[in-house]
Amino acid sequence: MQNKPKLYILGINYAPELVGIGPFTAQMAEALACQWEVHAFTSFPYYPKWEKIPLQTPKTEGTNPKITRFWNYVPSRPKILFRLLHELLFAFQIFFYLLVHRRPSKIIVVAPPIFLAYAAYVLGVIWRVPVLVHFQDIQPDAALALYPHLRSWFSPLFTVNRFMLRRTQVTTIHEGMQEHIHRTYGVTGTVFPNWVRQTQDQAAPSTPKLLYSGSLGEKYSGYLGDTHSGLFPFLRQCILQQLDVTIVGAGPQLVKLKKEFPQFSYLDILSDADYARTVLSHTHLIVAQNPALQHMLMPSKLLAAVSFARPVVLIGTESPASHWLEKYQLGTLWSSGTITLPPNPSRQNIEQARKDYDLTEILSRHNYLQDLSKISSGITLPI
């Protein structure tokens, strides 16, 4: 390890969180550790339940990757102002902690939160090291789409984003985000998608059983929506068609779901092994996406279709996610009316998708490690 260049990975979410961004950040760190001395800086686990973390000092564990965790304020209901405070406090902690630490060779920051990218950029300027911003979804763009009446509040952040992103390397998890960043900020990023974390095959049950899994959020993550194309009207249609549904997850909307749909089954967040068994005991996956954010994030639960060869019913409108399903023939789009359950995907399509979304294949195809080495010759430091 002593001969390896030092790489800092900054991200508010990390394993052992079981859903969302955290597992991908952890696996990225583990994969990059083969050629780098990786040190990840993250929070204590809190997502998707948004449970408060007991106050404690930073804790370091592991070797390569080494992981340092920080206490952070966690709101019980992630409304916009409380979420901003949550993300700002974490970014400030990281910045001042790293300011007095040894200079790395490179920095990767996983966004959101976008404030963490600001902190990483300033550290990169001070240390004169390259910074890569990897977008799992895009802030403040997503917030503006949800709260257009607050445009004047977000305008300064767009200016800062444009300045920062033109001076860093940018990667996104799908082409829709790449196009949005280019259109909004004039930056040409690279697509570095999320990957299939496990694969397992088993014949599907003969009777239709639908599974929704993920964060049970309000507007942003795990969008449930009570509009014509949201999860609530979809579940009402399931009742009309007498479809069996299991809901796996935690979040602010869980109580509301249980109250309106007591006939469905509910499970807490599952380990990878339990999640695999649960998916394989169902015939179809349900994925919900907020139409206002469809170009700014990509539901990671879509990859479960590839992992376990189960078709998806995607709730929403035409989007990069629906185009992805169409490309691999892995499911259908539902907006309203009768639910038509898609057939099982072909073995050929499953195998092709598994190859395309294998982490080793992605690293090789995108030349990610070598791209990191090249950033230093292309980055523009304004000092």
C-alpha beads as a LAMMPS data file, in Angstrom:
LAMMPS data file: protein, C-alpha beads

383 atoms
382 bonds

1 atom types
1 bond types

-500.0 500.0 xlo xhi
-500.0 500.0 ylo yhi
-500.0 500.0 zlo zhi

Masses

1 110.0

Atoms # bond

1 1 1 0.000 0.000 0.000
2 1 1 2.906 2.368 0.666
3 1 1 3.708 2.601 -3.047
4 1 1 0.133 3.335 -4.071
5 1 1 -1.076 6.900 -4.690
6 1 1 -3.502 8.190 -2.066
7 1 1 -7.144 8.638 -3.084
8 1 1 -9.795 10.355 -0.949
9 1 1 -13.453 9.391 -1.531
10 1 1 -15.983 11.729 0.066
11 1 1 -19.625 10.683 0.375
12 1 1 -22.331 11.121 2.983
13 1 1 -23.710 7.595 2.362
14 1 1 -21.731 4.369 2.674
15 1 1 -22.126 0.727 3.690
16 1 1 -23.546 -0.782 5.865
17 1 1 -26.510 1.194 4.503
18 1 1 -28.359 -1.369 2.414
19 1 1 -30.140 0.807 -0.158
20 1 1 -29.504 3.967 -2.127
21 1 1 -26.068 5.427 -2.847
22 1 1 -24.171 3.925 0.106
23 1 1 -23.564 0.376 -1.198
24 1 1 -22.288 1.707 -4.535
25 1 1 -19.860 4.140 -2.903
26 1 1 -18.495 1.340 -0.721
27 1 1 -18.022 -1.052 -3.636
28 1 1 -16.384 1.718 -5.684
29 1 1 -13.891 2.274 -2.863
30 1 1 -13.157 -1.448 -2.608
31 1 1 -12.643 -1.781 -6.368
32 1 1 -10.329 1.240 -6.589
33 1 1 -8.274 -0.032 -3.627
34 1 1 -6.517 -2.473 -5.951
35 1 1 -4.465 0.402 -7.391
36 1 1 -4.941 3.199 -4.856
37 1 1 -4.545 3.752 -1.140
38 1 1 -8.180 4.624 -0.558
39 1 1 -9.480 6.633 2.395
40 1 1 -13.255 7.163 2.478
41 1 1 -14.855 9.920 4.564
42 1 1 -18.527 9.422 5.317
43 1 1 -21.296 9.628 7.911
44 1 1 -22.552 7.038 10.353
45 1 1 -25.413 5.018 8.777
46 1 1 -28.802 6.755 8.817
47 1 1 -30.482 6.115 5.446
48 1 1 -33.283 5.360 4.509
49 1 1 -34.882 5.483 7.967
50 1 1 -33.473 8.963 8.732
51 1 1 -32.829 7.910 12.315
52 1 1 -30.872 10.306 14.511
53 1 1 -27.250 9.409 15.199
54 1 1 -25.966 9.576 18.807
55 1 1 -23.374 12.325 19.190
56 1 1 -19.847 10.932 18.866
57 1 1 -16.364 11.846 17.650
58 1 1 -14.999 10.747 14.239
59 1 1 -14.306 7.014 14.075
60 1 1 -11.807 5.340 11.715
61 1 1 -11.979 1.674 10.682
62 1 1 -10.400 -0.644 8.102
63 1 1 -7.135 -0.388 6.190
64 1 1 -7.627 -0.192 2.419
65 1 1 -10.122 1.213 2.048
66 1 1 -9.790 3.060 5.337
67 1 1 -13.111 4.580 6.445
68 1 1 -13.546 7.603 8.701
69 1 1 -17.097 8.279 9.887
70 1 1 -18.445 11.568 11.223
71 1 1 -21.420 12.337 13.397
72 1 1 -24.007 14.399 11.571
73 1 1 -27.350 16.040 12.247
74 1 1 -30.126 13.820 10.837
75 1 1 -33.674 15.253 10.598
76 1 1 -36.476 12.784 11.298
77 1 1 -38.388 14.199 8.308
78 1 1 -36.072 15.396 5.518
79 1 1 -37.928 18.561 4.510
80 1 1 -35.915 20.910 2.322
81 1 1 -34.526 23.276 5.003
82 1 1 -33.660 20.470 7.427
83 1 1 -32.048 18.479 4.621
84 1 1 -29.971 21.500 3.591
85 1 1 -28.770 21.860 7.193
86 1 1 -27.988 18.131 7.338
87 1 1 -25.847 18.324 4.183
88 1 1 -24.161 21.639 4.994
89 1 1 -23.019 20.486 8.425
90 1 1 -21.519 17.335 6.969
91 1 1 -19.658 19.245 4.246
92 1 1 -18.230 21.719 6.810
93 1 1 -17.038 18.890 9.038
94 1 1 -15.277 17.138 6.174
95 1 1 -13.663 20.353 4.933
96 1 1 -12.160 21.451 8.239
97 1 1 -11.140 17.910 9.205
98 1 1 -9.270 17.333 5.935
99 1 1 -7.772 20.814 5.848
100 1 1 -5.140 19.754 8.380
101 1 1 -4.574 16.266 6.962
102 1 1 -2.140 14.860 4.466
103 1 1 -2.583 15.837 0.854
104 1 1 -3.931 13.024 -1.404
105 1 1 -3.109 12.438 -5.053
106 1 1 -6.772 12.680 -6.158
107 1 1 -10.240 13.300 -4.689
108 1 1 -13.508 11.648 -5.712
109 1 1 -16.669 13.184 -4.259
110 1 1 -20.018 11.405 -4.562
111 1 1 -22.900 13.858 -4.913
112 1 1 -25.374 14.524 -3.469
113 1 1 -24.767 16.471 -1.342
114 1 1 -23.556 19.174 -3.719
115 1 1 -22.075 21.096 -0.760
116 1 1 -19.622 18.240 -0.304
117 1 1 -18.493 18.792 -3.899
118 1 1 -17.863 22.466 -3.072
119 1 1 -15.723 21.434 -0.100
120 1 1 -13.795 18.951 -2.237
121 1 1 -13.180 21.539 -4.942
122 1 1 -11.764 24.087 -2.490
123 1 1 -9.531 21.405 -0.964
124 1 1 -8.400 20.502 -4.467
125 1 1 -7.464 24.139 -5.113
126 1 1 -5.562 24.407 -1.829
127 1 1 -3.740 21.117 -2.343
128 1 1 -3.454 21.501 -6.125
129 1 1 -4.884 18.036 -6.726
130 1 1 -7.535 16.953 -9.262
131 1 1 -11.151 16.450 -8.183
132 1 1 -13.747 14.166 -9.746
133 1 1 -17.435 14.826 -8.980
134 1 1 -19.524 11.679 -9.423
135 1 1 -23.244 12.504 -9.615
136 1 1 -25.704 9.916 -8.355
137 1 1 -28.320 12.639 -8.764
138 1 1 -28.089 16.362 -9.367
139 1 1 -28.560 19.159 -6.838
140 1 1 -29.761 21.930 -6.763
141 1 1 -31.406 21.095 -10.092
142 1 1 -33.659 18.475 -8.530
143 1 1 -34.646 20.822 -5.696
144 1 1 -35.548 23.554 -8.198
145 1 1 -37.704 21.112 -10.160
146 1 1 -39.591 20.284 -6.950
147 1 1 -39.780 23.867 -5.645
148 1 1 -39.840 26.217 -8.684
149 1 1 -41.129 29.089 -6.521
150 1 1 -37.717 29.126 -4.792
151 1 1 -35.824 29.839 -8.032
152 1 1 -34.240 33.011 -6.623
153 1 1 -32.802 30.978 -3.729
154 1 1 -31.202 28.447 -6.037
155 1 1 -29.832 30.843 -8.637
156 1 1 -26.523 31.465 -6.753
157 1 1 -25.984 27.703 -6.453
158 1 1 -26.300 27.293 -10.219
159 1 1 -23.610 29.933 -10.661
160 1 1 -21.315 28.154 -8.205
161 1 1 -22.049 24.797 -9.853
162 1 1 -21.149 26.136 -13.282
163 1 1 -17.865 27.577 -11.998
164 1 1 -16.908 24.395 -10.117
165 1 1 -17.958 21.792 -12.689
166 1 1 -16.000 23.486 -15.455
167 1 1 -12.868 23.013 -13.346
168 1 1 -13.369 19.389 -12.290
169 1 1 -13.886 16.012 -13.902
170 1 1 -17.579 15.032 -13.965
171 1 1 -19.184 11.592 -14.143
172 1 1 -22.879 10.671 -14.029
173 1 1 -24.738 7.379 -13.768
174 1 1 -26.731 7.657 -17.003
175 1 1 -27.009 9.552 -20.264
176 1 1 -30.014 11.663 -19.221
177 1 1 -28.003 13.211 -16.375
178 1 1 -25.045 13.677 -18.699
179 1 1 -27.223 15.578 -21.187
180 1 1 -28.773 17.688 -18.426
181 1 1 -25.365 18.735 -17.075
182 1 1 -24.140 19.598 -20.560
183 1 1 -27.299 21.599 -21.322
184 1 1 -27.365 23.412 -17.971
185 1 1 -23.676 23.932 -17.206
186 1 1 -21.911 23.513 -20.537
187 1 1 -19.895 20.591 -19.136
188 1 1 -19.315 17.316 -20.996
189 1 1 -19.262 14.572 -18.395
190 1 1 -18.591 10.842 -18.651
191 1 1 -21.219 8.196 -17.942
192 1 1 -20.084 5.838 -15.177
193 1 1 -23.213 3.813 -14.364
194 1 1 -24.165 1.934 -11.238
195 1 1 -23.684 -1.804 -11.485
196 1 1 -25.282 -5.114 -10.648
197 1 1 -24.221 -5.985 -7.109
198 1 1 -25.335 -9.640 -7.129
199 1 1 -26.948 -12.134 -9.524
200 1 1 -29.194 -15.074 -8.828
201 1 1 -31.680 -17.064 -10.916
202 1 1 -34.792 -18.921 -9.850
203 1 1 -38.086 -19.708 -11.555
204 1 1 -40.786 -17.143 -10.790
205 1 1 -43.946 -18.118 -8.870
206 1 1 -46.942 -19.044 -11.018
207 1 1 -49.237 -16.472 -9.360
208 1 1 -48.446 -12.757 -9.886
209 1 1 -46.813 -11.160 -6.837
210 1 1 -45.505 -7.592 -7.063
211 1 1 -42.684 -6.127 -4.977
212 1 1 -41.910 -2.482 -4.207
213 1 1 -38.623 -1.914 -2.385
214 1 1 -36.788 1.236 -1.364
215 1 1 -36.985 4.466 0.541
216 1 1 -40.547 5.515 1.335
217 1 1 -39.938 9.211 0.814
218 1 1 -42.128 12.164 0.092
219 1 1 -40.900 14.112 -2.926
220 1 1 -37.262 13.397 -3.551
221 1 1 -35.918 9.904 -2.880
222 1 1 -38.265 6.931 -3.061
223 1 1 -40.984 9.110 -4.615
224 1 1 -44.434 7.720 -3.848
225 1 1 -46.572 10.533 -5.240
226 1 1 -50.354 10.750 -4.955
227 1 1 -50.737 12.094 -8.482
228 1 1 -52.153 10.134 -11.425
229 1 1 -48.747 8.563 -12.062
230 1 1 -47.625 7.970 -8.468
231 1 1 -47.318 4.818 -6.387
232 1 1 -50.530 5.432 -4.412
233 1 1 -52.843 5.344 -7.475
234 1 1 -50.878 2.347 -8.767
235 1 1 -51.546 0.468 -5.521
236 1 1 -55.250 1.411 -5.690
237 1 1 -55.326 -0.103 -9.164
238 1 1 -53.621 -3.221 -7.779
239 1 1 -56.519 -3.592 -5.339
240 1 1 -59.047 -3.283 -8.182
241 1 1 -57.194 -5.975 -10.126
242 1 1 -56.697 -8.114 -6.976
243 1 1 -52.910 -8.122 -7.330
244 1 1 -50.787 -9.217 -4.375
245 1 1 -48.186 -6.593 -3.338
246 1 1 -45.295 -6.593 -0.863
247 1 1 -43.701 -3.298 0.214
248 1 1 -40.139 -3.345 1.558
249 1 1 -38.657 -0.192 3.024
250 1 1 -38.737 2.577 5.574
251 1 1 -39.365 6.285 5.518
252 1 1 -41.830 9.095 6.226
253 1 1 -44.672 7.618 4.138
254 1 1 -44.718 4.144 5.688
255 1 1 -47.492 4.970 8.173
256 1 1 -49.666 6.441 5.421
257 1 1 -49.143 3.383 3.229
258 1 1 -50.066 0.949 6.002
259 1 1 -53.172 2.968 6.837
260 1 1 -54.503 3.057 3.272
261 1 1 -53.332 -0.403 2.178
262 1 1 -53.549 -2.740 5.190
263 1 1 -54.143 -5.726 2.875
264 1 1 -50.563 -5.596 1.540
265 1 1 -47.508 -7.160 3.177
266 1 1 -44.778 -4.942 4.690
267 1 1 -41.131 -5.699 5.441
268 1 1 -38.325 -3.594 6.883
269 1 1 -35.095 -2.902 4.974
270 1 1 -33.438 -6.241 4.170
271 1 1 -29.879 -7.513 3.989
272 1 1 -28.614 -8.426 0.513
273 1 1 -29.284 -12.124 1.121
274 1 1 -32.816 -11.558 2.460
275 1 1 -33.529 -9.079 -0.319
276 1 1 -32.488 -11.662 -2.933
277 1 1 -34.783 -14.293 -1.413
278 1 1 -37.648 -11.804 -1.292
279 1 1 -37.254 -10.687 -4.913
280 1 1 -37.057 -14.283 -6.134
281 1 1 -40.319 -15.085 -4.337
282 1 1 -42.095 -12.429 -6.423
283 1 1 -42.891 -12.202 -10.117
284 1 1 -42.594 -8.462 -10.815
285 1 1 -40.806 -5.399 -9.445
286 1 1 -42.424 -1.996 -8.974
287 1 1 -40.264 1.102 -9.478
288 1 1 -41.618 4.613 -8.896
289 1 1 -39.998 7.775 -10.227
290 1 1 -40.870 11.421 -9.741
291 1 1 -41.641 12.769 -13.255
292 1 1 -40.069 16.134 -12.345
293 1 1 -36.725 14.453 -11.640
294 1 1 -36.558 11.810 -14.347
295 1 1 -33.502 13.356 -16.049
296 1 1 -31.675 14.042 -12.784
297 1 1 -31.558 10.601 -11.191
298 1 1 -31.802 6.930 -12.141
299 1 1 -33.611 4.502 -9.804
300 1 1 -31.008 1.976 -8.658
301 1 1 -33.788 -0.560 -8.082
302 1 1 -34.022 -1.005 -11.852
303 1 1 -30.844 -3.060 -11.610
304 1 1 -32.713 -5.646 -9.515
305 1 1 -34.398 -6.681 -12.761
306 1 1 -30.966 -7.585 -14.095
307 1 1 -29.766 -9.169 -10.859
308 1 1 -32.721 -11.520 -10.458
309 1 1 -34.284 -11.714 -13.954
310 1 1 -37.580 -10.175 -12.895
311 1 1 -39.577 -7.762 -15.101
312 1 1 -40.328 -4.215 -13.934
313 1 1 -43.466 -2.098 -13.908
314 1 1 -42.124 1.477 -13.988
315 1 1 -44.549 4.080 -12.657
316 1 1 -44.263 7.443 -14.398
317 1 1 -43.848 8.932 -17.834
318 1 1 -41.422 8.390 -20.701
319 1 1 -37.903 8.959 -19.383
320 1 1 -34.326 7.667 -19.566
321 1 1 -35.426 4.932 -17.161
322 1 1 -38.229 3.791 -19.477
323 1 1 -35.848 3.899 -22.451
324 1 1 -33.438 1.722 -20.477
325 1 1 -36.194 -0.835 -19.824
326 1 1 -37.121 -0.784 -23.496
327 1 1 -33.503 -1.292 -24.581
328 1 1 -33.182 -4.529 -22.618
329 1 1 -36.910 -5.445 -22.827
330 1 1 -37.065 -5.705 -19.053
331 1 1 -40.483 -4.216 -18.346
332 1 1 -43.269 -1.788 -19.120
333 1 1 -44.310 1.758 -18.258
334 1 1 -47.510 2.463 -16.315
335 1 1 -49.133 5.911 -16.031
336 1 1 -52.794 5.167 -15.351
337 1 1 -55.573 2.661 -15.957
338 1 1 -55.268 -1.099 -16.152
339 1 1 -51.939 -2.593 -15.132
340 1 1 -50.507 -4.882 -17.815
341 1 1 -47.860 -7.120 -16.305
342 1 1 -44.853 -7.605 -18.606
343 1 1 -43.566 -11.092 -19.474
344 1 1 -40.337 -12.512 -18.089
345 1 1 -37.244 -11.107 -19.825
346 1 1 -35.353 -13.329 -22.245
347 1 1 -32.157 -15.022 -21.099
348 1 1 -30.254 -13.277 -23.896
349 1 1 -31.308 -9.818 -22.683
350 1 1 -30.530 -10.664 -19.065
351 1 1 -27.047 -11.917 -19.910
352 1 1 -26.314 -8.859 -22.042
353 1 1 -27.475 -6.492 -19.290
354 1 1 -25.422 -8.379 -16.680
355 1 1 -22.352 -8.008 -18.852
356 1 1 -22.993 -4.304 -19.470
357 1 1 -23.524 -3.595 -15.765
358 1 1 -20.751 -5.695 -14.247
359 1 1 -18.420 -3.523 -12.133
360 1 1 -15.221 -5.045 -13.515
361 1 1 -16.510 -4.575 -17.052
362 1 1 -17.510 -0.972 -16.329
363 1 1 -14.105 -0.132 -14.866
364 1 1 -12.416 -1.657 -17.896
365 1 1 -14.791 -0.156 -20.454
366 1 1 -14.617 3.347 -19.036
367 1 1 -10.898 3.130 -18.261
368 1 1 -11.804 4.732 -14.959
369 1 1 -8.476 4.363 -13.188
370 1 1 -6.498 5.738 -16.114
371 1 1 -9.011 8.558 -16.544
372 1 1 -8.320 9.547 -12.943
373 1 1 -4.625 9.677 -13.720
374 1 1 -5.267 12.002 -16.625
375 1 1 -7.287 14.573 -14.706
376 1 1 -4.218 16.312 -13.362
377 1 1 -3.140 17.327 -16.863
378 1 1 -6.538 18.738 -17.759
379 1 1 -7.786 20.395 -14.574
380 1 1 -7.740 24.186 -14.386
381 1 1 -6.972 25.519 -10.924
382 1 1 -7.909 29.206 -10.518
383 1 1 -4.853 30.134 -8.416

Bonds

1 1 1 2
2 1 2 3
3 1 3 4
4 1 4 5
5 1 5 6
6 1 6 7
7 1 7 8
8 1 8 9
9 1 9 10
10 1 10 11
11 1 11 12
12 1 12 13
13 1 13 14
14 1 14 15
15 1 15 16
16 1 16 17
17 1 17 18
18 1 18 19
19 1 19 20
20 1 20 21
21 1 21 22
22 1 22 23
23 1 23 24
24 1 24 25
25 1 25 26
26 1 26 27
27 1 27 28
28 1 28 29
29 1 29 30
30 1 30 31
31 1 31 32
32 1 32 33
33 1 33 34
34 1 34 35
35 1 35 36
36 1 36 37
37 1 37 38
38 1 38 39
39 1 39 40
40 1 40 41
41 1 41 42
42 1 42 43
43 1 43 44
44 1 44 45
45 1 45 46
46 1 46 47
47 1 47 48
48 1 48 49
49 1 49 50
50 1 50 51
51 1 51 52
52 1 52 53
53 1 53 54
54 1 54 55
55 1 55 56
56 1 56 57
57 1 57 58
58 1 58 59
59 1 59 60
60 1 60 61
61 1 61 62
62 1 62 63
63 1 63 64
64 1 64 65
65 1 65 66
66 1 66 67
67 1 67 68
68 1 68 69
69 1 69 70
70 1 70 71
71 1 71 72
72 1 72 73
73 1 73 74
74 1 74 75
75 1 75 76
76 1 76 77
77 1 77 78
78 1 78 79
79 1 79 80
80 1 80 81
81 1 81 82
82 1 82 83
83 1 83 84
84 1 84 85
85 1 85 86
86 1 86 87
87 1 87 88
88 1 88 89
89 1 89 90
90 1 90 91
91 1 91 92
92 1 92 93
93 1 93 94
94 1 94 95
95 1 95 96
96 1 96 97
97 1 97 98
98 1 98 99
99 1 99 100
100 1 100 101
101 1 101 102
102 1 102 103
103 1 103 104
104 1 104 105
105 1 105 106
106 1 106 107
107 1 107 108
108 1 108 109
109 1 109 110
110 1 110 111
111 1 111 112
112 1 112 113
113 1 113 114
114 1 114 115
115 1 115 116
116 1 116 117
117 1 117 118
118 1 118 119
119 1 119 120
120 1 120 121
121 1 121 122
122 1 122 123
123 1 123 124
124 1 124 125
125 1 125 126
126 1 126 127
127 1 127 128
128 1 128 129
129 1 129 130
130 1 130 131
131 1 131 132
132 1 132 133
133 1 133 134
134 1 134 135
135 1 135 136
136 1 136 137
137 1 137 138
138 1 138 139
139 1 139 140
140 1 140 141
141 1 141 142
142 1 142 143
143 1 143 144
144 1 144 145
145 1 145 146
146 1 146 147
147 1 147 148
148 1 148 149
149 1 149 150
150 1 150 151
151 1 151 152
152 1 152 153
153 1 153 154
154 1 154 155
155 1 155 156
156 1 156 157
157 1 157 158
158 1 158 159
159 1 159 160
160 1 160 161
161 1 161 162
162 1 162 163
163 1 163 164
164 1 164 165
165 1 165 166
166 1 166 167
167 1 167 168
168 1 168 169
169 1 169 170
170 1 170 171
171 1 171 172
172 1 172 173
173 1 173 174
174 1 174 175
175 1 175 176
176 1 176 177
177 1 177 178
178 1 178 179
179 1 179 180
180 1 180 181
181 1 181 182
182 1 182 183
183 1 183 184
184 1 184 185
185 1 185 186
186 1 186 187
187 1 187 188
188 1 188 189
189 1 189 190
190 1 190 191
191 1 191 192
192 1 192 193
193 1 193 194
194 1 194 195
195 1 195 196
196 1 196 197
197 1 197 198
198 1 198 199
199 1 199 200
200 1 200 201
201 1 201 202
202 1 202 203
203 1 203 204
204 1 204 205
205 1 205 206
206 1 206 207
207 1 207 208
208 1 208 209
209 1 209 210
210 1 210 211
211 1 211 212
212 1 212 213
213 1 213 214
214 1 214 215
215 1 215 216
216 1 216 217
217 1 217 218
218 1 218 219
219 1 219 220
220 1 220 221
221 1 221 222
222 1 222 223
223 1 223 224
224 1 224 225
225 1 225 226
226 1 226 227
227 1 227 228
228 1 228 229
229 1 229 230
230 1 230 231
231 1 231 232
232 1 232 233
233 1 233 234
234 1 234 235
235 1 235 236
236 1 236 237
237 1 237 238
238 1 238 239
239 1 239 240
240 1 240 241
241 1 241 242
242 1 242 243
243 1 243 244
244 1 244 245
245 1 245 246
246 1 246 247
247 1 247 248
248 1 248 249
249 1 249 250
250 1 250 251
251 1 251 252
252 1 252 253
253 1 253 254
254 1 254 255
255 1 255 256
256 1 256 257
257 1 257 258
258 1 258 259
259 1 259 260
260 1 260 261
261 1 261 262
262 1 262 263
263 1 263 264
264 1 264 265
265 1 265 266
266 1 266 267
267 1 267 268
268 1 268 269
269 1 269 270
270 1 270 271
271 1 271 272
272 1 272 273
273 1 273 274
274 1 274 275
275 1 275 276
276 1 276 277
277 1 277 278
278 1 278 279
279 1 279 280
280 1 280 281
281 1 281 282
282 1 282 283
283 1 283 284
284 1 284 285
285 1 285 286
286 1 286 287
287 1 287 288
288 1 288 289
289 1 289 290
290 1 290 291
291 1 291 292
292 1 292 293
293 1 293 294
294 1 294 295
295 1 295 296
296 1 296 297
297 1 297 298
298 1 298 299
299 1 299 300
300 1 300 301
301 1 301 302
302 1 302 303
303 1 303 304
304 1 304 305
305 1 305 306
306 1 306 307
307 1 307 308
308 1 308 309
309 1 309 310
310 1 310 311
311 1 311 312
312 1 312 313
313 1 313 314
314 1 314 315
315 1 315 316
316 1 316 317
317 1 317 318
318 1 318 319
319 1 319 320
320 1 320 321
321 1 321 322
322 1 322 323
323 1 323 324
324 1 324 325
325 1 325 326
326 1 326 327
327 1 327 328
328 1 328 329
329 1 329 330
330 1 330 331
331 1 331 332
332 1 332 333
333 1 333 334
334 1 334 335
335 1 335 336
336 1 336 337
337 1 337 338
338 1 338 339
339 1 339 340
340 1 340 341
341 1 341 342
342 1 342 343
343 1 343 344
344 1 344 345
345 1 345 346
346 1 346 347
347 1 347 348
348 1 348 349
349 1 349 350
350 1 350 351
351 1 351 352
352 1 352 353
353 1 353 354
354 1 354 355
355 1 355 356
356 1 356 357
357 1 357 358
358 1 358 359
359 1 359 360
360 1 360 361
361 1 361 362
362 1 362 363
363 1 363 364
364 1 364 365
365 1 365 366
366 1 366 367
367 1 367 368
368 1 368 369
369 1 369 370
370 1 370 371
371 1 371 372
372 1 372 373
373 1 373 374
374 1 374 375
375 1 375 376
376 1 376 377
377 1 377 378
378 1 378 379
379 1 379 380
380 1 380 381
381 1 381 382
382 1 382 383
